[in-house]
Amino acid sequence: MGSYHDLDVFKLSRQLNILTYKAVIAKLPRSEIYALSSQMRRAVTSITFNIAEGYGRKTVKDRVHFLYIARGSIYELEAQLITCVDLGYLTRENITPVLKLEDKVSRMLMGLIKKYESIGL
């Protein structure tokens, strides 16, 4: 079955980590280091970490559970990005590349979830 390292969604989620750190988190004001930027770091890394953790689980049901957690973290990150715009920390243009990559990861995760769910829980 290979390694989770071989999953395209895992590779793309790693790119999302890098892009979020460089394009968004690095641009937030220092006053947000323990608040919004901390939350964003946890959310974006949670995507990758939960894909990996799910892959290491014994049952398909457990694997799907962790993929859904990863997907939830995508939505959390999206809300945080919108909040950055709302607070005037970033512009819509700043976050658009992250949102596009985030959407792609989300769609890939859903495809993987559907694949596993068709196997049966």
All heavy atoms as an XYZ file, in Angstrom:
973
protein
N       0.807     -1.192      0.000
C       0.000      0.000      0.000
C       0.854      1.261      0.000
O       0.357      2.344     -0.225
C      -0.930     -0.017      1.199
C      -2.140      0.829      0.949
S      -3.501      0.203      1.877
C      -4.476      1.644      1.911
N       2.122      1.128      0.255
C       3.007      2.276      0.207
C       2.969      3.081      1.492
O       2.403      2.681      2.493
N       3.559      4.229      1.409
C       3.664      5.126      2.558
C       2.762      6.342      2.356
O       2.440      6.703      1.228
C       5.116      5.588      2.691
O       5.226      6.653      3.589
N       2.393      6.974      3.451
C       1.611      8.207      3.326
C       2.412      9.280      2.612
O       1.861     10.193      2.021
C       1.114      8.697      4.695
C       2.201      9.125      5.640
C       2.677     10.433      5.647
C       2.748      8.227      6.550
C       3.676     10.822      6.516
C       3.734      8.615      7.420
C       4.198      9.912      7.408
O       5.186     10.292      8.273
N       3.735      9.150      2.617
C       4.591     10.086      1.885
C       4.287     10.081      0.392
O       4.544     11.060     -0.297
C       6.075      9.744      2.076
C       6.566      9.908      3.464
N       7.026     11.105      3.947
C       6.660      9.031      4.480
C       7.392     10.955      5.198
N       7.176      9.703      5.558
N       3.768      8.957     -0.100
C       3.455      8.810     -1.520
C       2.119      9.437     -1.920
O       1.853      9.602     -3.105
C       3.437      7.321     -1.910
C       4.785      6.651     -1.678
O       5.825      7.329     -1.839
O       4.789      5.450     -1.319
N       1.285      9.761     -0.944
C      -0.026     10.337     -1.250
C       0.122     11.764     -1.770
O       0.799     12.593     -1.156
C      -0.907     10.375      0.006
C      -1.310      9.047      0.631
C      -1.999      9.286      1.965
C      -2.214      8.272     -0.317
N      -0.512     12.041     -2.899
C      -0.456     13.394     -3.458
C      -1.037     14.422     -2.497
O      -0.525     15.535     -2.396
C      -1.200     13.455     -4.795
C      -0.461     12.720     -5.905
O       0.779     12.548     -5.799
O      -1.120     12.318     -6.878
N      -2.077     14.042     -1.771
C      -2.696     14.975     -0.830
C      -1.729     15.310      0.312
O      -1.726     16.431      0.815
C      -4.056     14.450     -0.312
C      -3.888     13.248      0.609
C      -4.831     15.554      0.369
N      -0.908     14.361      0.713
C       0.092     14.627      1.753
C       1.145     15.606      1.220
O       1.505     16.575      1.897
C       0.752     13.329      2.220
C       1.807     13.548      3.276
C       1.443     13.803      4.587
C       3.150     13.506      2.952
C       2.413     14.026      5.559
C       4.129     13.718      3.915
C       3.752     13.973      5.226
N       1.602     15.364      0.004
C       2.602     16.250     -0.601
C       2.052     17.668     -0.745
O       2.745     18.649     -0.459
C       3.026     15.712     -1.971
C       3.776     14.399     -1.912
C       4.003     13.838     -3.299
C       4.589     12.449     -3.255
N       4.688     11.847     -4.582
N       0.817     17.768     -1.191
C       0.194     19.076     -1.374
C      -0.050     19.773     -0.037
O       0.085     20.995      0.070
C      -1.116     18.913     -2.143
C      -1.500     20.038     -3.073
C      -0.409     20.342     -4.077
C      -2.788     19.693     -3.798
N      -0.392     19.012      0.988
C      -0.611     19.617      2.309
C       0.701     20.177      2.861
O       0.697     21.193      3.558
C      -1.225     18.614      3.286
O      -0.300     17.628      3.689
N       1.821     19.553      2.530
C       3.125     20.093      2.943
C       3.396     21.423      2.238
O       3.922     22.364      2.842
C       4.229     19.078      2.630
C       4.152     17.852      3.533
C       5.182     16.805      3.184
N       6.516     17.368      3.283
C       7.563     16.925      2.577
N       7.423     15.923      1.733
N       8.745     17.477      2.717
N       3.012     21.515      0.967
C       3.151     22.781      0.241
C       2.263     23.856      0.854
O       2.659     25.018      0.950
C       2.813     22.593     -1.230
C       3.802     21.761     -1.992
C       3.368     21.520     -3.435
O       2.521     22.236     -3.967
N       3.939     20.498     -4.055
N       1.069     23.453      1.291
C       0.161     24.385      1.943
C       0.770     24.910      3.241
O       0.646     26.098      3.549
C      -1.187     23.710      2.214
C      -2.262     24.554      2.894
C      -2.607     25.795      2.060
C      -3.503     23.719      3.153
N       1.445     24.042      3.984
C       2.155     24.480      5.196
C       3.148     25.589      4.873
O       3.146     26.648      5.506
C       2.940     23.318      5.829
C       2.091     22.363      6.599
O       1.041     22.706      7.109
N       2.555     21.136      6.690
N       3.991     25.322      3.905
C       5.054     26.266      3.547
C       4.460     27.585      3.072
O       4.875     28.668      3.512
C       5.978     25.647      2.481
C       6.740     24.458      3.081
C       6.950     26.692      1.928
C       7.414     23.568      2.050
N       3.475     27.503      2.186
C       2.860     28.715      1.650
C       2.193     29.526      2.760
O       2.320     30.753      2.810
C       1.847     28.357      0.560
C       1.168     29.524     -0.141
C       2.191     30.415     -0.834
C       0.143     29.013     -1.139
N       1.497     28.860      3.656
C       0.812     29.559      4.745
C       1.810     30.243      5.660
O       1.623     31.403      6.046
C      -0.077     28.589      5.551
O      -1.019     27.983      4.663
C      -0.809     29.307      6.661
N       2.879     29.561      5.996
C       3.906     30.160      6.854
C       4.546     31.379      6.176
O       4.705     32.428      6.803
C       4.989     29.141      7.196
C       4.739     28.374      8.470
C       3.811     27.333      8.524
C       5.430     28.683      9.630
C       3.584     26.625      9.693
C       5.218     27.982     10.809
C       4.294     26.954     10.832
O       4.080     26.269     12.002
N       4.906     31.232      4.908
C       5.635     32.309      4.229
C       4.744     33.459      3.765
O       5.128     34.619      3.865
C       6.407     31.741      3.037
C       7.581     30.879      3.448
C       8.357     30.383      2.259
C       9.566     29.585      2.710
N      10.350     29.089      1.573
N       3.573     33.137      3.236
C       2.718     34.162      2.633
C       1.766     34.817      3.631
O       1.269     35.909      3.369
C       1.919     33.573      1.471
N       1.521     34.154      4.747
C       0.520     34.679      5.673
C       1.107     34.900      7.067
O       1.169     36.026      7.551
C      -0.706     33.732      5.756
C      -1.694     34.221      6.790
C      -1.375     33.609      4.393
N       1.511     33.842      7.715
C       1.933     33.926      9.110
C       3.100     34.889      9.293
O       3.109     35.684     10.237
C       2.246     32.522      9.672
C       0.966     31.673      9.679
C       2.851     32.613     11.068
C       1.176     30.202      9.973
N       4.051     34.862      8.377
C       5.215     35.750      8.486
C       4.830     37.224      8.365
O       5.585     38.094      8.808
C       6.246     35.388      7.416
N       3.673     37.505      7.795
C       3.242     38.893      7.578
C       2.334     39.425      8.693
O       1.979     40.595      8.680
C       2.522     39.008      6.237
C       3.444     38.755      5.068
C       2.714     38.847      3.759
C       3.699     38.580      2.624
N       3.044     38.594      1.327
N       1.966     38.575      9.624
C       1.095     39.024     10.707
C       1.879     39.880     11.703
O       3.076     39.682     11.888
C       0.475     37.822     11.420
C      -0.513     37.002     10.606
C      -1.005     35.802     11.413
C      -1.678     37.845     10.143
N       1.192     40.803     12.354
C       1.886     41.640     13.332
C       2.382     40.817     14.519
O       1.802     39.784     14.861
C       0.822     42.645     13.772
C      -0.469     42.107     13.329
C      -0.213     41.140     12.224
N       3.435     41.282     15.111
C       4.037     40.593     16.260
C       3.025     40.416     17.396
O       3.101     39.447     18.147
C       5.259     41.374     16.726
C       6.029     40.707     17.817
C       7.522     40.690     17.499
N       8.282     40.099     18.570
C       8.534     38.796     18.671
N       8.067     37.983     17.768
N       9.237     38.321     19.661
N       2.094     41.319     17.500
C       1.092     41.236     18.569
C       0.214     39.988     18.442
O      -0.438     39.586     19.406
C       0.209     42.483     18.574
O      -0.510     42.588     17.355
N       0.211     39.355     17.300
C      -0.594     38.157     17.068
C       0.195     36.857     17.225
O      -0.332     35.779     16.965
C      -1.231     38.199     15.676
C      -2.322     39.224     15.520
C      -3.566     38.897     16.329
O      -3.715     37.761     16.829
O      -4.412     39.801     16.476
N       1.440     36.941     17.672
C       2.296     35.750     17.735
C       1.715     34.651     18.628
O       1.853     33.474     18.339
C       3.739     36.101     18.134
C       4.666     34.933     17.819
C       3.847     36.496     19.594
C       6.126     35.276     17.802
N       1.062     35.030     19.711
C       0.501     34.025     20.611
C      -1.002     33.834     20.421
O      -1.622     33.069     21.142
C       0.792     34.394     22.070
C       2.268     34.431     22.350
C       2.911     35.628     22.616
C       3.026     33.258     22.312
C       4.277     35.663     22.848
C       4.389     33.291     22.532
C       5.007     34.490     22.807
O       6.372     34.523     23.024
N      -1.554     34.512     19.468
C      -2.990     34.405     19.230
C      -3.241     33.846     17.832
O      -3.119     32.650     17.605
C      -3.657     35.762     19.427
N      -3.562     34.718     16.903
C      -3.967     34.277     15.566
C      -2.874     33.485     14.853
O      -3.148     32.422     14.271
C      -4.391     35.493     14.733
C      -5.021     35.229     13.384
C      -6.233     34.311     13.507
C      -5.430     36.544     12.739
N      -1.638     33.944     14.883
C      -0.589     33.212     14.164
C      -0.350     31.835     14.788
O      -0.104     30.862     14.079
C       0.703     34.015     14.085
O       1.275     34.215     15.348
N      -0.459     31.747     16.096
C      -0.309     30.462     16.771
C      -1.424     29.500     16.361
O      -1.174     28.325     16.066
C      -0.322     30.671     18.286
O      -0.262     29.438     18.953
N      -2.650     30.003     16.323
C      -3.791     29.187     15.898
C      -3.627     28.717     14.454
O      -3.932     27.569     14.121
C      -5.093     29.985     16.022
C      -5.608     30.132     17.410
C      -6.104     28.820     17.975
O      -5.519     28.299     18.917
N      -7.151     28.284     17.407
N      -3.133     29.607     13.605
C      -2.952     29.255     12.195
C      -1.870     28.195     12.027
O      -2.019     27.277     11.215
C      -2.608     30.504     11.378
C      -3.772     31.454     11.272
S      -3.369     32.898     10.309
C      -3.598     32.209      8.685
N      -0.806     28.323     12.785
C       0.257     27.313     12.704
C      -0.283     25.941     13.103
O       0.010     24.934     12.455
C       1.444     27.695     13.592
C       2.274     28.839     13.043
C       3.590     29.025     13.807
N       3.430     29.185     15.237
C       3.258     30.345     15.863
N       3.234     31.472     15.170
N       3.136     30.394     17.172
N      -1.071     25.900     14.160
C      -1.642     24.626     14.602
C      -2.626     24.072     13.566
O      -2.635     22.868     13.300
C      -2.313     24.783     15.970
C      -1.299     24.879     17.101
C      -1.937     24.685     18.460
N      -2.954     25.670     18.786
C      -2.720     26.867     19.307
N      -1.480     27.254     19.526
N      -3.707     27.691     19.601
N      -3.446     24.924     12.991
C      -4.440     24.455     12.022
C      -3.775     23.898     10.762
O      -4.124     22.813     10.297
C      -5.408     25.581     11.656
N      -2.829     24.646     10.206
C      -2.235     24.211      8.938
C      -1.379     22.954      9.123
O      -1.390     22.071      8.272
C      -1.455     25.353      8.239
C      -0.132     25.652      8.919
C      -1.265     25.032      6.765
N      -0.666     22.850     10.232
C       0.126     21.638     10.439
C      -0.761     20.457     10.792
O      -0.428     19.312     10.475
C       1.207     21.832     11.522
O       0.592     22.266     12.736
C       2.260     22.829     11.080
N      -1.912     20.719     11.395
C      -2.852     19.656     11.735
C      -3.329     18.905     10.490
O      -3.581     17.700     10.545
C      -4.053     20.243     12.476
O      -5.052     19.280     12.666
N      -3.418     19.601      9.386
C      -3.850     18.959      8.138
C      -2.881     17.838      7.779
O      -3.268     16.675      7.619
C      -3.953     19.998      6.993
C      -4.980     21.076      7.349
C      -4.288     19.304      5.675
C      -4.862     22.343      6.512
N      -1.614     18.180      7.685
C      -0.580     17.207      7.329
C      -0.452     16.113      8.383
O      -0.371     14.927      8.062
C       0.778     17.919      7.150
O       0.617     18.949      6.176
C       1.862     16.968      6.699
N      -0.455     16.512      9.639
C      -0.266     15.547     10.728
C      -1.400     14.532     10.792
O      -1.168     13.348     11.051
C      -0.141     16.261     12.069
C       1.054     17.177     12.182
C       1.107     18.106     13.197
C       2.109     17.131     11.286
C       2.202     18.966     13.323
C       3.204     17.986     11.392
C       3.242     18.901     12.426
N      -2.627     14.970     10.557
C      -3.756     14.048     10.626
C      -3.820     13.119      9.431
O      -4.285     11.985      9.562
C      -5.065     14.805     10.834
C      -5.258     15.154     12.286
O      -5.482     14.278     13.112
N      -5.143     16.425     12.616
N      -3.358     13.571      8.287
C      -3.253     12.656      7.138
C      -2.278     11.542      7.494
O      -2.563     10.357      7.297
C      -2.797     13.405      5.864
C      -3.885     14.378      5.401
C      -2.443     12.409      4.761
C      -3.421     15.359      4.326
N      -1.137     11.912      8.049
C      -0.126     10.918      8.435
C      -0.651      9.994      9.532
O      -0.502      8.767      9.443
C       1.147     11.620      8.895
N      -1.264     10.572     10.558
C      -1.755      9.750     11.661
C      -2.829      8.779     11.197
O      -2.833      7.609     11.590
C      -2.285     10.620     12.796
C      -2.693      9.790     14.005
C      -2.971     10.591     15.256
O      -2.792     11.825     15.241
O      -3.366      9.964     16.254
N      -3.730      9.242     10.368
C      -4.771      8.358      9.857
C      -4.200      7.199      9.074
O      -4.687      6.068      9.156
N      -3.154      7.473      8.332
C      -2.537      6.420      7.528
C      -1.945      5.322      8.404
O      -1.873      4.166      8.008
C      -1.464      7.018      6.618
C      -1.190      6.193      5.395
C      -2.025      6.276      4.288
C      -0.129      5.314      5.344
C      -1.791      5.509      3.156
C       0.116      4.543      4.223
C      -0.716      4.647      3.135
O      -0.493      3.882      2.025
N      -1.545      5.709      9.605
C      -0.949      4.738     10.509
C      -1.948      3.947     11.331
O      -1.574      3.066     12.101
N      -3.220      4.245     11.185
C      -4.250      3.549     11.959
C      -4.595      2.205     11.334
O      -4.417      1.999     10.137
C      -5.504      4.420     12.073
C      -5.281      5.679     12.878
C      -4.903      5.326     14.304
N      -4.518      6.501     15.064
C      -4.837      6.677     16.321
N      -5.542      5.773     16.975
N      -4.431      7.767     16.955
N      -5.106      1.326     12.158
C      -5.340     -0.056     11.747
C      -6.556     -0.222     10.841
O      -6.512     -0.991      9.884
C      -5.492     -0.920     12.995
C      -5.622     -2.393     12.704
C      -5.662     -3.194     13.980
C      -5.789     -4.668     13.670
N      -5.813     -5.480     14.882
N      -7.630      0.506     11.144
C      -8.862      0.271     10.397
C      -9.148      1.416      9.424
O      -8.689      2.543      9.608
C     -10.067      0.126     11.347
O     -10.306      1.386     11.987
C      -9.840     -0.950     12.392
N      -9.938      1.112      8.424
C     -10.377      2.115      7.458
C     -11.193      3.189      8.176
O     -11.065      4.376      7.899
C     -11.175      1.469      6.308
C     -11.807      2.516      5.419
C     -10.284      0.541      5.508
N     -12.025      2.761      9.123
C     -12.848      3.704      9.887
C     -11.971      4.729     10.609
O     -12.259      5.931     10.583
C     -13.718      2.950     10.889
C     -14.650      3.835     11.674
C     -15.525      3.020     12.611
C     -16.443      3.939     13.391
N     -17.302      3.192     14.307
N     -10.902      4.276     11.233
C      -9.979      5.199     11.914
C      -9.288      6.124     10.922
O      -9.129      7.317     11.178
C      -8.921      4.421     12.705
C      -9.450      3.832     13.990
O     -10.521      4.267     14.455
O      -8.786      2.930     14.533
N      -8.884      5.568      9.796
C      -8.206      6.380      8.782
C      -9.125      7.504      8.301
O      -8.720      8.665      8.230
C      -7.780      5.505      7.607
C      -6.956      6.254      6.579
C      -6.353      5.355      5.562
N      -5.352      4.502      6.207
C      -4.604      3.633      5.561
N      -4.731      3.471      4.268
N      -3.719      2.897      6.204
N     -10.360      7.160      8.011
C     -11.334      8.153      7.555
C     -11.573      9.202      8.630
O     -11.674     10.397      8.334
C     -12.652      7.466      7.120
C     -13.772      8.465      6.920
C     -12.421      6.659      5.841
N     -11.643      8.775      9.875
C     -11.843      9.704     10.992
C     -10.759     10.792     10.983
O     -11.055     11.984     11.102
C     -11.839      8.935     12.314
C     -11.842      9.803     13.525
N     -12.961     10.472     13.964
C     -10.836     10.119     14.381
C     -12.649     11.164     15.045
N     -11.371     10.967     15.320
N      -9.506     10.406     10.836
C      -8.419     11.378     10.846
C      -8.396     12.238      9.578
O      -8.000     13.401      9.626
C      -7.069     10.689     11.087
C      -6.871     10.351     12.536
C      -7.230      9.110     13.023
C      -6.371     11.291     13.415
C      -7.078      8.807     14.371
C      -6.213     11.007     14.762
C      -6.569      9.758     15.236
N      -8.844     11.676      8.463
C      -8.949     12.490      7.249
C     -10.020     13.564      7.414
O      -9.853     14.689      6.944
C      -9.248     11.602      6.034
C      -8.116     10.657      5.614
C      -8.568      9.762      4.463
C      -6.851     11.413      5.258
N     -11.105     13.230      8.100
C     -12.130     14.238      8.384
C     -11.602     15.313      9.342
O     -11.936     16.492      9.201
C     -13.399     13.597      8.955
C     -14.382     13.146      7.896
C     -14.733     11.811      7.776
C     -14.965     14.052      7.014
C     -15.640     11.392      6.806
C     -15.873     13.649      6.047
C     -16.201     12.313      5.949
O     -17.108     11.912      4.985
N     -10.773     14.925     10.285
C     -10.162     15.920     11.177
C      -9.278     16.861     10.356
O      -9.306     18.083     10.539
C      -9.359     15.255     12.309
C     -10.308     14.525     13.264
C      -8.525     16.288     13.074
C      -9.612     13.664     14.302
N      -8.508     16.301      9.427
C      -7.667     17.123      8.555
C      -8.524     18.091      7.750
O      -8.188     19.278      7.611
C      -6.846     16.236      7.615
N      -9.639     17.602      7.254
C     -10.545     18.457      6.478
C     -11.135     19.567      7.351
O     -11.284     20.709      6.920
C     -11.653     17.619      5.847
C     -12.423     18.366      4.791
C     -13.075     17.397      3.829
N     -13.780     18.168      2.822
C     -15.086     18.450      2.891
N     -15.798     18.043      3.902
N     -15.655     19.154      1.934
N     -11.451     19.247      8.575
C     -11.932     20.269      9.504
C     -10.892     21.347      9.745
O     -11.219     22.539      9.841
N      -9.629     20.948      9.800
C      -8.545     21.919      9.987
C      -8.411     22.840      8.779
O      -8.023     23.995      8.914
C      -7.222     21.194     10.250
O      -7.274     20.525     11.488
N      -8.754     22.335      7.614
C      -8.749     23.180      6.412
C      -9.776     24.297      6.559
O      -9.487     25.462      6.273
C      -9.023     22.344      5.141
C      -7.799     21.489      4.823
C      -9.383     23.241      3.962
C      -7.999     20.515      3.688
N     -10.964     23.940      7.020
C     -11.999     24.954      7.217
C     -11.602     25.947      8.308
O     -11.887     27.141      8.206
C     -13.344     24.297      7.537
C     -13.976     23.681      6.318
C     -13.915     22.313      6.098
C     -14.631     24.475      5.381
C     -14.488     21.744      4.973
C     -15.210     23.919      4.249
C     -15.134     22.556      4.051
O     -15.708     21.999      2.935
N     -10.947     25.453      9.345
C     -10.470     26.340     10.402
C      -9.464     27.339      9.841
O      -9.545     28.543     10.104
C      -9.834     25.522     11.526
C      -9.311     26.370     12.663
C      -8.628     25.562     13.756
O      -8.556     24.308     13.652
O      -8.157     26.186     14.709
N      -8.526     26.850      9.036
C      -7.530     27.727      8.427
C      -8.193     28.757      7.522
O      -7.826     29.935      7.533
C      -6.498     26.905      7.646
C      -5.423     27.698      6.914
C      -4.570     28.509      7.891
C      -4.548     26.764      6.093
N      -9.176     28.330      6.759
C      -9.873     29.259      5.875
C     -10.519     30.390      6.681
O     -10.422     31.564      6.310
C     -10.934     28.516      5.071
C     -11.692     29.409      4.116
C     -12.728     28.656      3.309
O     -12.917     27.437      3.516
O     -13.363     29.300      2.457
N     -11.172     30.054      7.779
C     -11.797     31.073      8.628
C     -10.742     32.015      9.213
O     -10.969     33.231      9.326
C     -12.590     30.410      9.744
N      -9.590     31.481      9.547
C      -8.511     32.312     10.083
C      -7.968     33.265      9.020
O      -7.657     34.426      9.312
C      -7.404     31.419     10.655
C      -7.852     30.672     11.884
C      -7.005     29.460     12.197
O      -6.243     28.967     11.374
N      -7.160     28.950     13.414
N      -7.871     32.779      7.794
C      -7.416     33.642      6.699
C      -8.396     34.793      6.476
O      -7.990     35.945      6.299
C      -7.250     32.828      5.414
C      -6.110     31.810      5.412
C      -6.253     30.865      4.223
C      -4.768     32.507      5.391
N      -9.668     34.482      6.495
C     -10.697     35.509      6.336
C     -10.612     36.520      7.473
O     -10.741     37.738      7.259
C     -12.096     34.858      6.242
C     -12.202     34.057      4.938
C     -13.201     35.903      6.341
C     -13.382     33.110      4.874
N     -10.356     36.038      8.676
C     -10.205     36.926      9.827
C      -9.023     37.872      9.639
O      -9.111     39.057      9.995
C     -10.036     36.107     11.125
O     -11.214     35.311     11.308
C      -9.815     36.992     12.333
N      -7.937     37.379      9.054
C      -6.769     38.238      8.783
C      -7.150     39.398      7.861
O      -6.682     40.520      8.052
C      -5.644     37.422      8.152
S      -4.805     36.325      9.296
N      -7.979     39.113      6.885
C      -8.450     40.157      5.971
C      -9.389     41.099      6.719
O      -9.273     42.324      6.625
C      -9.130     39.554      4.718
C      -9.764     40.646      3.866
C      -8.118     38.752      3.904
N     -10.321     40.540      7.476
C     -11.277     41.351      8.233
C     -10.579     42.324      9.182
O     -11.038     43.450      9.374
C     -12.230     40.462      9.038
C     -13.200     39.675      8.178
O     -13.326     39.985      6.974
O     -13.824     38.734      8.726
N      -9.479     41.873      9.778
C      -8.741     42.715     10.728
C      -7.773     43.680     10.045
O      -7.145     44.499     10.707
C      -7.983     41.839     11.732
C      -8.857     41.006     12.675
C      -8.002     40.049     13.495
C      -9.684     41.912     13.577
N      -7.661     43.560      8.728
C      -6.786     44.456      7.982
C      -5.321     44.067      8.004
O      -4.461     44.834      7.589
N      -5.014     42.859      8.463
C      -3.629     42.394      8.489
C      -3.132     42.014      7.102
O      -1.957     42.145      6.787
C      -3.470     41.190      9.416
C      -3.742     41.470     10.868
C      -4.242     40.481     11.687
C      -3.485     42.716     11.439
C      -4.487     40.714     13.039
C      -3.735     42.957     12.779
C      -4.229     41.948     13.569
O      -4.471     42.176     14.898
N      -4.045     41.500      6.278
C      -3.719     41.050      4.928
C      -4.831     41.474      3.984
O      -5.937     41.787      4.414
C      -3.574     39.525      4.883
C      -2.481     38.911      5.748
C      -2.670     37.413      5.844
C      -1.112     39.231      5.197
N      -4.520     41.442      2.697
C      -5.540     41.731      1.688
C      -6.048     40.407      1.119
O      -5.437     39.351      1.306
C      -4.953     42.559      0.526
O      -3.971     41.756     -0.157
C      -4.339     43.859      1.019
N      -7.153     40.495      0.420
C      -7.700     39.307     -0.246
C      -6.669     38.730     -1.220
O      -6.547     37.516     -1.362
C      -9.000     39.694     -0.974
C      -9.733     38.536     -1.558
C     -10.370     37.704     -0.487
N     -11.054     36.579     -1.103
C     -11.697     35.666     -0.442
N     -11.786     35.733      0.857
N     -12.286     34.682     -1.062
N      -5.916     39.605     -1.864
C      -4.879     39.161     -2.808
C      -3.786     38.373     -2.089
O      -3.229     37.434     -2.649
C      -4.270     40.349     -3.556
C      -5.216     41.032     -4.524
C      -6.269     41.926     -3.844
O      -6.005     42.484     -2.753
O      -7.380     42.018     -4.394
N      -3.459     38.761     -0.847
C      -2.447     38.040     -0.070
C      -2.859     36.599      0.193
O      -2.009     35.697      0.184
C      -2.203     38.695      1.292
C      -1.562     40.053      1.228
O      -2.038     40.977      1.881
N      -0.500     40.209      0.473
N      -4.137     36.394      0.459
C      -4.573     35.059      0.871
C      -5.085     34.193     -0.271
O      -5.237     32.990     -0.105
C      -5.631     35.129      1.998
C      -6.951     35.719      1.501
C      -5.090     35.874      3.209
C      -8.115     35.535      2.459
N      -5.317     34.777     -1.445
C      -5.886     34.016     -2.563
C      -5.063     32.784     -2.940
O      -5.637     31.696     -3.106
C      -6.122     34.934     -3.785
O      -7.109     35.906     -3.409
C      -6.608     34.160     -4.984
N      -3.728     32.871     -3.048
C      -2.979     31.648     -3.390
C      -3.128     30.546     -2.333
O      -3.203     29.364     -2.676
C      -1.526     32.119     -3.467
C      -1.589     33.591     -3.650
C      -2.849     34.038     -2.988
N      -3.194     30.946     -1.087
C      -3.369     29.964     -0.011
C      -4.757     29.337     -0.098
O      -4.909     28.119      0.026
C      -3.135     30.607      1.379
C      -3.303     29.573      2.482
C      -1.756     31.247      1.455
N      -5.771     30.162     -0.330
C      -7.138     29.647     -0.456
C      -7.271     28.673     -1.624
O      -7.961     27.654     -1.523
C      -8.141     30.789     -0.616
C      -8.379     31.654      0.615
C      -9.251     32.855      0.254
C      -9.001     30.851      1.747
N      -6.602     28.968     -2.731
C      -6.669     28.071     -3.899
C      -6.025     26.725     -3.601
O      -6.578     25.677     -3.942
C      -5.993     28.733     -5.107
C      -6.823     29.827     -5.730
C      -6.141     30.413     -6.944
C      -7.008     31.507     -7.548
N      -6.376     32.123     -8.716
N      -4.867     26.755     -2.959
C      -4.187     25.506     -2.618
C      -4.978     24.744     -1.553
O      -5.115     23.525     -1.622
C      -2.758     25.783     -2.137
C      -1.873     24.576     -1.882
C      -1.808     23.655     -3.096
C      -0.469     25.034     -1.486
N      -5.522     25.476     -0.616
C      -6.352     24.891      0.429
C      -7.565     24.174     -0.181
O      -7.906     23.059      0.220
C      -6.791     26.017      1.356
C      -7.617     25.613      2.524
C      -8.065     26.839      3.285
O      -8.915     27.586      2.767
O      -7.565     27.029      4.393
N      -8.197     24.793     -1.166
C      -9.342     24.195     -1.836
C      -8.950     22.901     -2.544
O      -9.674     21.908     -2.495
C      -9.955     25.190     -2.825
C     -11.160     24.610     -3.536
O     -12.151     24.276     -2.850
O     -11.113     24.483     -4.778
N      -7.797     22.914     -3.157
C      -7.329     21.716     -3.860
C      -7.074     20.574     -2.866
O      -7.463     19.430     -3.111
C      -6.064     22.029     -4.653
C      -5.626     20.911     -5.549
C      -4.529     21.355     -6.482
C      -4.179     20.230     -7.441
N      -3.151     20.602     -8.390
N      -6.444     20.883     -1.744
C      -6.194     19.867     -0.720
C      -7.527     19.338     -0.192
O      -7.698     18.128     -0.011
C      -5.318     20.431      0.427
C      -5.234     19.441      1.589
C      -3.920     20.771     -0.072
N      -8.478     20.225      0.039
C      -9.789     19.823      0.548
C     -10.484     18.871     -0.413
O     -11.046     17.843      0.009
C     -10.657     21.071      0.789
O     -11.910     20.703      1.281
N     -10.455     19.195     -1.691
C     -11.096     18.326     -2.688
C     -10.407     16.962     -2.769
O     -11.064     15.924     -2.875
C     -11.124     18.998     -4.056
C     -12.180     20.096     -4.137
C     -12.326     20.725     -5.513
N     -11.260     21.709     -5.729
C     -10.278     21.580     -6.616
N     -10.237     20.545     -7.421
N      -9.349     22.499     -6.733
N      -9.078     16.971     -2.686
C      -8.343     15.708     -2.716
C      -8.646     14.863     -1.480
O      -8.802     13.642     -1.579
C      -6.842     15.976     -2.824
C      -6.424     16.536     -4.164
S      -4.670     16.945     -4.209
C      -3.985     15.319     -4.463
N      -8.732     15.516     -0.329
C      -9.071     14.793      0.898
C     -10.451     14.154      0.779
O     -10.638     12.997      1.157
C      -9.057     15.740      2.100
C      -7.750     15.886      2.847
C      -7.873     16.971      3.910
C      -7.295     14.583      3.447
N     -11.401     14.910      0.265
C     -12.757     14.378      0.121
C     -12.771     13.193     -0.837
O     -13.478     12.202     -0.597
C     -13.709     15.480     -0.344
C     -15.141     15.229     -0.004
S     -15.389     15.067      1.770
C     -16.395     13.626      1.796
N     -11.990     13.274     -1.889
C     -11.889     12.146     -2.814
C     -11.309     10.912     -2.139
O     -11.799      9.789     -2.345
N     -10.303     11.107     -1.317
C      -9.695      9.995     -0.599
C     -10.666      9.425      0.425
O     -10.782      8.197      0.574
C      -8.405     10.463      0.080
C      -7.474      9.411      0.650
C      -7.065      8.388     -0.409
C      -6.241     10.077      1.246
N     -11.377     10.295      1.108
C     -12.385      9.847      2.080
C     -13.445      9.011      1.387
O     -13.807      7.923      1.854
C     -13.021     11.060      2.791
C     -12.030     11.694      3.770
C     -14.307     10.664      3.512
C     -12.429     13.064      4.288
N     -13.950      9.481      0.254
C     -14.978      8.730     -0.478
C     -14.447      7.371     -0.934
O     -15.158      6.374     -0.907
C     -15.478      9.539     -1.665
C     -16.386     10.674     -1.255
C     -16.871     11.458     -2.459
C     -17.787     12.586     -2.012
N     -18.315     13.352     -3.122
N     -13.192      7.350     -1.349
C     -12.567      6.093     -1.765
C     -12.556      5.097     -0.607
O     -12.950      3.951     -0.764
C     -11.141      6.342     -2.261
C     -10.380      5.103     -2.615
C      -8.952      5.424     -2.999
C      -8.133      4.160     -3.075
N      -6.718      4.443     -3.261
N     -12.108      5.562      0.557
C     -12.056      4.668      1.722
C     -13.458      4.276      2.188
O     -13.673      3.144      2.592
C     -11.277      5.314      2.868
C      -9.782      5.324      2.661
C      -9.046      6.475      2.842
C      -9.096      4.162      2.278
C      -7.679      6.486      2.654
C      -7.731      4.167      2.079
C      -7.022      5.339      2.274
O      -5.667      5.354      2.081
N     -14.377      5.204      2.150
C     -15.746      4.901      2.577
C     -16.404      3.889      1.656
O     -17.242      3.087      2.102
C     -16.585      6.173      2.695
C     -16.223      7.013      3.892
C     -17.029      8.292      4.015
O     -17.553      8.783      3.006
O     -17.103      8.798      5.150
N     -16.014      3.879      0.391
C     -16.585      2.890     -0.537
C     -16.071      1.484     -0.241
O     -16.731      0.497     -0.566
C     -16.271      3.280     -1.984
O     -14.901      3.056     -2.281
N     -14.913      1.416      0.398
C     -14.366      0.120      0.823
C     -15.237     -0.440      1.937
O     -15.417     -1.637      2.070
C     -12.906      0.266      1.310
C     -11.999      0.653      0.138
C     -12.408     -1.013      1.962
C     -10.593      1.048      0.561
N     -15.754      0.480      2.736
C     -16.632      0.087      3.845
C     -15.982      0.343      5.180
O     -14.785      0.178      5.355
N     -16.796      0.831      6.071
C     -16.314      1.105      7.422
C     -16.655     -0.084      8.279
O     -16.305     -0.358      9.298
C     -16.958      2.382      7.970
C     -16.688      3.652      7.149
C     -17.456      4.823      7.746
C     -15.215      3.975      7.126
